Amino acid sequence: MKRLAALILAAGKSTRMKSSRSKVLHNISGHPVISYPIETARAIKANDIVVVRGADQSDLKDYLNRAGVAQAVQKDALGTAHAVQSAERTLAHFEGQVLILCGDVPLVRAETLRSFLAEMNRTRATLGVLTMEPNEPGSYGRIVRDLDGRIVRIIEARDASDEERNIREVNSGIICAESGWLFKSLRKIKNDNAKSEYYLTDLVGIALNEGESVAAYVGRPAEELMGINTRVDLARAAELMRERINKDHALDGAGIVDYRHTYIDYGVRIGQDSTVMPFSFLLGSTRIGRDCVIENGVVLRDAVVGDGVHIKAHSVIEESRIADGAIVGPFARVRPGSKIGRAARVGNFVELKKCEMKEGAKANHLTYLGDTTVGARTNVGCGTITCNYDGFSKYKTIIGDEVFIGSDTQLVAPVRVGRGAVIGAGSTITKDVPSDALALSRVEQANVQGWAAKYRKQNSKSKTLNPKQIRNSKS
């Protein structure tokens, strides 16, 4: 099997994106556009991967450095052939096939590229061109074939005649060639065209003139090979990627109720028989187990969710772990660093921050627990808060197993509540509570007999209108 290098062209100016960011760093399904051709190149087991970037693309340079991907620099934007030539030194010692991909074509599948390479190898072609047949050929270069169906040349749309513009088969921008022949032939390309650029597509004419075999493989569907030039293109590509991701999850056994309105990042995992309802966002490295229910409006970012978990509507969970059988929400917020134990319950308008709720613990209503450990089977009453910040430092609250905390309790950290303790409603706890103790911190209640009746009588007199006041009020 021949060695394969993937050369990804990403030096475009991104003018039509109207953005200070490199076009290929805009986001689709949680990842930069450029990450998809890189990942696809890895999937087809390319031996070398090189990205060609512009000299002024410092943001892309930084991204590629972090990703550990080799780079070549195109100092001047003189066309696609010049971009490939910029990588000659980087691939100087490579022998094999060079597959030229486009950094702004994120939807191409590894299966399509494998079929393209297989066709090229079957026909022993020196040069291969991956083509497509979109409904609107637009500005793509047209594929001109002879009567036997063999490719004759590729003509850029701006240089094409009216008859040639009617051709529906176009160049996708993806080309493969033998490395030795490729870099030798690039030097023969001229820039005598409407834009005075060096077109990579001129390689077809050079190969045919030299008697080399050229293979043209039609990739389908055409949408898989669409490029991104504007934010409208970006939105369309994101829509297609979203549908693809959701279908893949459904085929793997997850219930995706609405493909178009469920937003799942590439790389998220969902177990079988889990149901994801519309307008939910599963982002980053989120992992969801089996038999879960993710209701509408839920946001999960880098969350790990066990089996049989029910996350109710409009809950937000970030960088946290939810164990089997837990119930969260609706309208709960679980902030980074939290752990919700097996069969624990976090209810409506409860916020957790770096909080661990152990097995069977419950906080069902209107509660804030920050820097807190809540023991197994402990019940946290409505309106409870942990006062974990004094304006300078954060402090922990430790609550033992099987504790009952009454409603409207404030726990002023650092503080510990022992196993089995009970805290009366409305208490402010500033000292440790021993195990099995009752803790109260209320002002003693005082009842004044008859006070309410006197109050009502006094106020009713002041609000009674005399006949003259009634007549004036009507006028």
C-alpha positions as CSV (number, residue, x, y, z in Angstrom):
1,M,0.0,0.0,0.0
2,K,1.3,3.4,-1.0
3,R,2.3,6.0,1.6
4,L,-0.1,8.9,1.9
5,A,0.5,12.5,2.9
6,A,-2.5,14.9,3.5
7,L,-1.8,18.5,2.5
8,I,-4.6,20.8,3.8
9,L,-4.9,24.2,2.2
10,A,-6.0,26.9,4.7
11,A,-4.3,30.1,3.7
12,G,-7.4,31.8,2.4
13,K,-8.0,35.5,3.3
14,S,-11.5,34.9,4.7
15,T,-12.6,38.3,3.3
16,R,-16.3,37.3,2.8
17,M,-16.5,36.0,6.4
18,K,-16.1,39.7,7.5
19,S,-14.2,38.5,10.6
20,S,-10.8,39.2,12.2
21,R,-10.6,35.4,12.9
22,S,-9.2,33.0,10.3
23,K,-12.1,31.4,8.4
24,V,-11.1,27.9,9.3
25,L,-11.2,28.6,13.0
26,H,-14.9,29.4,13.1
27,N,-16.9,26.8,15.0
28,I,-19.0,23.9,13.8
29,S,-20.5,21.5,16.3
30,G,-18.0,22.5,19.0
31,H,-14.8,22.4,16.9
32,P,-13.0,24.7,14.5
33,V,-13.7,24.0,10.8
34,I,-10.0,23.1,10.2
35,S,-10.2,20.3,12.8
36,Y,-12.5,18.2,10.6
37,P,-10.2,17.7,7.6
38,I,-7.3,17.1,10.0
39,E,-9.4,14.4,11.8
40,T,-10.5,12.9,8.5
41,A,-6.8,12.7,7.3
42,R,-6.0,10.9,10.5
43,A,-9.0,8.5,10.0
44,I,-7.7,7.5,6.5
45,K,-4.3,6.9,8.2
46,A,-2.3,9.6,6.4
47,N,1.4,9.1,7.2
48,D,2.1,12.9,7.1
49,I,-0.4,15.8,7.7
50,V,0.6,19.3,6.8
51,V,-1.5,22.5,6.9
52,V,-0.7,25.4,4.6
53,R,-1.5,28.7,6.2
54,G,-0.9,32.4,5.4
55,A,2.0,34.3,6.9
56,D,-0.4,36.6,8.8
57,Q,-2.6,33.9,10.3
58,S,-1.1,34.0,13.8
59,D,-4.4,32.6,15.3
60,L,-4.2,29.5,13.0
61,K,-0.5,29.1,13.7
62,D,-1.2,29.0,17.5
63,Y,-4.0,26.5,17.0
64,L,-1.9,24.2,14.9
65,N,1.0,24.4,17.4
66,R,-1.4,23.3,20.1
67,A,-2.8,20.5,18.0
68,G,0.7,19.3,17.1
69,V,0.1,19.6,13.3
70,A,2.9,20.4,10.9
71,Q,2.7,23.7,9.0
72,A,3.9,25.3,5.8
73,V,3.6,29.0,5.1
74,Q,2.3,30.6,1.9
75,K,3.9,34.0,2.1
76,D,1.9,35.5,-0.8
77,A,-1.6,34.6,-2.0
78,L,-0.8,33.6,-5.6
79,G,-3.3,30.8,-6.0
80,T,-3.9,27.2,-5.1
81,A,-0.9,25.8,-7.0
82,H,1.4,28.3,-5.2
83,A,-0.1,27.2,-1.9
84,V,0.8,23.5,-2.6
85,Q,4.3,24.6,-3.8
86,S,4.8,26.3,-0.4
87,A,4.8,22.8,1.2
88,E,7.4,21.3,-1.0
89,R,10.2,21.8,1.5
90,T,8.1,20.3,4.3
91,L,7.4,17.2,2.2
92,A,10.9,17.1,0.6
93,H,11.6,13.6,1.9
94,F,8.1,12.2,1.3
95,E,7.5,9.6,-1.4
96,G,4.0,8.4,-2.2
97,Q,0.6,10.0,-2.9
98,V,-0.2,13.6,-1.8
99,L,-3.9,14.1,-1.0
100,I,-4.7,17.8,-1.2
101,L,-7.6,18.7,1.0
102,C,-9.4,22.1,1.6
103,G,-9.3,23.5,5.1
104,D,-12.8,25.0,4.6
105,V,-14.5,21.7,3.5
106,P,-15.4,20.1,6.9
107,L,-18.1,17.7,5.8
108,V,-16.1,15.3,3.6
109,R,-16.2,11.8,5.0
110,A,-13.3,9.4,5.4
111,E,-15.3,6.8,3.4
112,T,-15.6,9.2,0.4
113,L,-11.8,9.8,0.4
114,R,-11.1,6.1,0.7
115,S,-13.3,5.4,-2.3
116,F,-11.6,8.2,-4.2
117,L,-8.1,6.8,-3.4
118,A,-9.2,3.3,-4.3
119,E,-10.4,4.5,-7.7
120,M,-7.1,6.3,-8.3
121,N,-5.1,3.2,-7.4
122,R,-7.4,0.9,-9.4
123,T,-6.8,2.9,-12.5
124,R,-3.1,3.5,-11.6
125,A,-3.6,7.2,-12.1
126,T,-0.8,9.7,-11.6
127,L,-3.4,12.4,-10.8
128,G,-6.9,12.1,-9.3
129,V,-9.6,14.7,-9.1
130,L,-12.6,14.4,-6.7
131,T,-15.6,16.0,-8.4
132,M,-19.2,16.7,-7.4
133,E,-22.5,17.7,-9.0
134,P,-24.2,20.4,-6.9
135,N,-27.6,21.9,-7.9
136,E,-26.0,25.2,-8.4
137,P,-22.4,25.0,-9.7
138,G,-21.8,28.7,-9.1
139,S,-18.2,29.7,-8.9
140,Y,-16.7,26.1,-8.9
141,G,-14.4,25.1,-11.7
142,R,-16.2,23.0,-14.4
143,I,-15.1,19.5,-15.3
144,V,-14.8,19.1,-19.0
145,R,-14.9,15.5,-20.4
146,D,-14.6,14.1,-23.8
147,L,-17.2,11.9,-25.6
148,D,-15.8,8.8,-23.8
149,G,-16.3,10.4,-20.4
150,R,-12.6,11.0,-19.8
151,I,-11.6,14.2,-18.1
152,V,-10.1,16.7,-20.5
153,R,-9.5,19.7,-18.3
154,I,-10.9,21.8,-15.5
155,I,-11.9,25.4,-16.4
156,E,-12.4,28.0,-13.7
157,A,-15.9,29.5,-13.8
158,R,-14.6,33.0,-14.4
159,D,-12.6,31.8,-17.4
160,A,-15.4,29.5,-18.8
161,S,-17.5,30.0,-21.8
162,D,-21.3,30.2,-21.5
163,E,-21.6,26.6,-22.7
164,E,-19.0,25.4,-20.2
165,R,-20.8,27.2,-17.3
166,N,-23.8,25.0,-18.0
167,I,-21.8,21.9,-17.0
168,R,-23.0,20.6,-13.6
169,E,-20.0,18.5,-12.7
170,V,-17.4,20.7,-10.9
171,N,-14.1,20.4,-9.1
172,S,-14.4,19.9,-5.3
173,G,-10.9,21.2,-4.8
174,I,-9.7,17.8,-3.6
175,I,-6.9,16.4,-5.7
176,C,-4.4,13.6,-5.3
177,A,-1.1,13.1,-7.1
178,E,2.1,11.2,-6.9
179,S,4.5,13.3,-4.9
180,G,7.5,13.3,-7.4
181,W,5.3,14.2,-10.4
182,L,3.3,16.8,-8.4
183,F,6.1,19.1,-7.3
184,K,7.9,18.8,-10.7
185,S,4.7,19.7,-12.5
186,L,3.8,22.7,-10.3
187,R,6.7,24.6,-11.8
188,K,5.1,24.3,-15.2
189,I,1.9,26.1,-14.3
190,K,1.3,29.6,-15.7
191,N,-0.8,32.4,-14.3
192,D,-2.3,33.6,-17.6
193,N,-5.9,33.7,-16.4
194,A,-8.5,36.3,-15.2
195,K,-7.0,36.5,-11.7
196,S,-3.3,36.1,-12.7
197,E,-3.1,33.2,-10.2
198,Y,-1.5,29.8,-10.4
199,Y,-4.3,27.3,-10.5
200,L,-3.8,23.8,-9.1
201,T,-6.5,22.5,-11.6
202,D,-4.0,23.2,-14.5
203,L,-2.3,20.0,-13.4
204,V,-5.0,18.1,-15.4
205,G,-3.8,19.6,-18.7
206,I,-0.2,19.0,-17.9
207,A,-0.8,15.3,-17.0
208,L,-2.8,14.7,-20.2
209,N,-0.2,16.4,-22.3
210,E,2.5,14.1,-20.8
211,G,0.4,11.0,-21.3
212,E,-0.2,10.5,-17.6
213,S,-3.4,8.8,-16.4
214,V,-6.0,11.1,-14.8
215,A,-8.9,9.7,-12.7
216,A,-12.0,11.7,-11.9
217,Y,-14.3,10.3,-9.1
218,V,-17.7,11.8,-8.4
219,G,-18.3,12.2,-4.7
220,R,-21.9,12.0,-3.5
221,P,-23.9,13.7,-2.0
222,A,-22.5,17.0,-3.3
223,E,-23.3,18.7,0.0
224,E,-20.5,16.7,1.6
225,L,-18.0,18.6,-0.5
226,M,-19.3,22.1,0.0
227,G,-16.8,24.8,0.9
228,I,-17.3,27.7,3.3
229,N,-16.8,31.2,2.2
230,T,-19.4,33.2,4.0
231,R,-21.2,33.0,7.4
232,V,-24.3,31.8,5.4
233,D,-22.2,28.9,4.2
234,L,-21.0,28.3,7.8
235,A,-24.5,28.1,9.1
236,R,-25.5,25.7,6.3
237,A,-22.5,23.5,7.0
238,A,-23.3,23.5,10.7
239,E,-26.9,22.4,9.9
240,L,-25.7,19.5,7.8
241,M,-23.2,18.5,10.5
242,R,-25.8,18.7,13.2
243,E,-28.1,16.4,11.1
244,R,-25.3,14.0,10.5
245,I,-24.3,13.8,14.2
246,N,-27.9,13.3,15.3
247,K,-28.5,10.6,12.7
248,D,-25.4,8.8,13.8
249,H,-26.5,8.8,17.5
250,A,-30.0,7.6,16.4
251,L,-28.4,4.7,14.5
252,D,-26.4,3.8,17.6
253,G,-29.6,3.5,19.6
254,A,-30.2,6.9,21.1
255,G,-33.6,8.6,20.8
256,I,-33.2,12.0,19.1
257,V,-36.7,13.5,19.1
258,D,-36.0,16.3,16.7
259,Y,-32.9,16.3,14.4
260,R,-33.1,19.9,13.4
261,H,-33.4,21.4,16.9
262,T,-31.0,19.3,18.9
263,Y,-27.5,20.5,19.2
264,I,-24.8,17.9,19.9
265,D,-21.1,18.6,19.5
266,Y,-18.9,16.2,17.5
267,G,-17.4,13.7,20.0
268,V,-20.3,13.6,22.5
269,R,-21.3,10.1,23.5
270,I,-24.8,8.9,24.2
271,G,-25.8,5.4,25.5
272,Q,-28.5,3.2,24.1
273,D,-32.1,3.9,24.9
274,S,-31.4,7.4,26.2
275,T,-33.8,10.1,24.9
276,V,-32.7,13.6,24.0
277,M,-35.5,16.2,23.6
278,P,-35.5,19.3,21.4
279,F,-33.6,22.5,22.1
280,S,-31.0,20.8,24.3
281,F,-27.3,21.4,23.9
282,L,-24.8,18.6,24.6
283,L,-21.4,20.2,24.3
284,G,-17.7,19.5,24.6
285,S,-16.7,16.1,25.9
286,T,-20.1,15.3,27.4
287,R,-20.8,11.6,28.1
288,I,-24.3,10.2,28.7
289,G,-25.1,6.7,29.8
290,R,-27.9,4.3,29.0
291,D,-31.6,4.9,29.6
292,C,-31.3,8.6,30.4
293,V,-33.9,11.3,29.7
294,I,-32.5,14.7,28.7
295,E,-35.5,17.1,28.5
296,N,-35.9,20.2,26.4
297,G,-33.6,23.2,27.0
298,V,-31.0,21.3,28.9
299,V,-27.3,22.4,28.5
300,L,-24.6,19.9,29.3
301,R,-21.0,21.0,28.9
302,D,-18.2,18.5,29.5
303,A,-20.5,16.6,31.8
304,V,-20.4,12.9,32.6
305,V,-23.8,11.4,33.2
306,G,-24.4,7.8,34.4
307,D,-27.2,5.4,33.5
308,G,-30.9,6.0,34.2
309,V,-30.4,9.7,34.9
310,H,-33.3,12.1,34.4
311,I,-32.3,15.7,33.7
312,K,-35.4,17.9,33.6
313,A,-36.1,20.9,31.4
314,H,-33.8,24.0,31.3
315,S,-31.1,22.7,33.6
316,V,-27.5,23.7,33.0
317,I,-24.7,21.3,34.0
318,E,-21.0,22.1,33.4
319,E,-17.8,20.0,34.1
320,S,-19.6,17.8,36.6
321,R,-20.5,14.2,37.2
322,I,-24.0,12.7,37.7
323,A,-24.2,9.2,39.0
324,D,-26.7,6.5,38.1
325,G,-30.4,7.1,38.8
326,A,-30.0,10.8,39.8
327,I,-32.7,13.4,39.1
328,V,-31.7,17.0,38.3
329,G,-34.0,19.9,37.6
330,P,-36.0,21.5,36.2
331,F,-34.2,24.8,36.2
332,A,-31.2,23.5,38.1
333,R,-27.7,24.8,37.7
334,V,-24.7,22.6,38.4
335,R,-21.5,24.5,38.2
336,P,-18.0,23.0,37.5
337,G,-16.5,20.6,40.0
338,S,-19.7,19.1,41.3
339,K,-20.6,15.5,41.9
340,I,-24.2,14.2,42.2
341,G,-24.3,10.7,43.7
342,R,-26.4,7.7,42.9
343,A,-30.2,8.3,43.2
344,A,-29.5,11.9,44.5
345,R,-32.0,14.6,43.7
346,V,-31.3,18.2,42.8
347,G,-34.6,20.1,42.2
348,N,-35.9,23.3,40.7
349,F,-33.8,26.5,41.2
350,V,-31.0,24.7,43.0
351,E,-27.5,25.8,42.3
352,L,-24.4,23.7,43.1
353,K,-20.8,24.8,42.9
354,K,-18.0,22.4,43.7
355,C,-20.5,20.5,45.7
356,E,-20.6,16.7,46.2
357,M,-24.0,15.2,47.0
358,K,-23.6,11.6,48.0
359,E,-26.0,8.7,47.4
360,G,-29.6,9.5,48.0
361,A,-29.1,13.1,49.1
362,K,-31.8,15.6,48.3
363,A,-32.0,19.4,47.7
364,N,-35.3,19.8,46.0
365,H,-36.0,23.6,46.0
366,L,-34.4,27.0,45.9
367,T,-31.0,26.2,47.4
368,Y,-27.4,27.2,46.9
369,L,-24.7,24.8,48.0
370,G,-21.1,26.0,47.3
371,D,-17.9,24.2,48.3
372,T,-20.0,21.7,50.1
373,T,-20.2,18.0,50.8
374,V,-23.7,16.6,51.5
375,G,-23.8,13.2,53.1
376,A,-25.8,10.2,52.0
377,R,-29.6,10.4,52.4
378,T,-29.4,13.9,53.8
379,N,-32.3,16.2,53.1
380,V,-31.6,19.9,52.5
381,G,-34.7,22.1,53.0
382,C,-36.0,24.8,50.7
383,G,-34.1,28.1,50.8
384,T,-31.0,26.7,52.4
385,I,-27.7,28.4,51.4
386,T,-24.1,27.8,52.3
387,C,-22.2,31.1,53.0
388,N,-18.9,30.0,51.5
389,Y,-17.3,33.4,50.7
390,D,-16.2,36.1,53.1
391,G,-15.1,38.5,50.4
392,F,-11.5,37.2,50.4
393,S,-11.5,33.4,50.6
394,K,-13.8,30.4,50.0
395,Y,-14.6,27.9,52.9
396,K,-16.1,24.4,53.0
397,T,-19.3,23.2,54.6
398,I,-19.3,19.5,55.5
399,I,-22.7,17.9,56.1
400,G,-22.8,14.3,57.3
401,D,-25.1,11.4,56.4
402,E,-28.8,11.3,57.2
403,V,-28.9,15.0,58.3
404,F,-32.2,16.9,58.1
405,I,-31.8,20.6,57.4
406,G,-34.9,22.8,57.8
407,S,-36.0,25.4,55.3
408,D,-34.3,28.8,55.2
409,T,-31.1,27.8,56.9
410,Q,-27.8,29.5,56.4
411,L,-24.7,27.5,57.0
412,V,-21.8,29.9,57.5
413,A,-18.6,28.2,56.4
414,P,-16.3,26.7,57.6
415,V,-18.7,24.5,59.5
416,R,-19.5,20.8,60.0
417,V,-22.8,19.1,60.7
418,G,-22.5,15.7,62.2
419,R,-24.3,12.5,61.1
420,G,-28.0,12.4,61.9
421,A,-28.2,16.0,63.1
422,V,-31.4,18.1,62.7
423,I,-31.3,21.8,62.0
424,G,-34.4,23.8,62.7
425,A,-35.9,25.9,60.0
426,G,-34.8,29.5,59.8
427,S,-31.5,28.9,61.6
428,T,-28.1,30.5,61.0
429,I,-25.5,28.0,61.8
430,T,-22.0,29.4,62.6
431,K,-20.7,26.6,64.8
432,D,-20.2,22.9,64.3
433,V,-23.2,20.7,65.0
434,P,-22.5,17.3,66.8
435,S,-24.0,14.1,65.4
436,D,-27.7,13.5,66.4
437,A,-28.0,17.0,67.8
438,L,-30.7,19.5,67.3
439,A,-29.4,23.0,66.3
440,L,-31.5,26.1,66.6
441,S,-30.6,29.8,66.3
442,R,-33.9,31.7,66.3
443,V,-35.0,34.7,68.2
444,E,-37.6,33.6,70.8
445,Q,-41.1,34.0,69.6
446,A,-43.4,36.5,71.4
447,N,-47.3,36.5,71.0
448,V,-49.2,39.7,71.9
449,Q,-52.8,38.7,72.6
450,G,-55.5,40.7,70.7
451,W,-53.0,42.9,68.9
452,A,-54.2,41.9,65.3
453,A,-57.8,42.7,66.0
454,K,-57.0,46.1,67.4
455,Y,-54.8,46.8,64.3
456,R,-57.5,45.8,61.9
457,K,-60.1,48.0,63.7
458,Q,-57.9,51.0,63.8
459,N,-57.1,50.8,60.1
460,S,-60.7,50.1,59.0
461,K,-61.8,53.4,60.7
462,S,-59.1,55.4,58.9
463,K,-60.2,54.0,55.5
464,T,-64.0,54.6,56.0
465,L,-65.4,57.3,53.8
466,N,-68.2,59.7,54.9
467,P,-71.1,60.5,52.5
468,K,-69.5,63.8,51.3
469,Q,-66.3,61.9,50.4
470,I,-68.3,59.3,48.5
471,R,-70.1,62.0,46.4
472,N,-66.8,63.7,45.6
473,S,-65.2,60.4,44.6
474,K,-68.0,59.7,42.1
475,S,-67.6,63.1,40.5
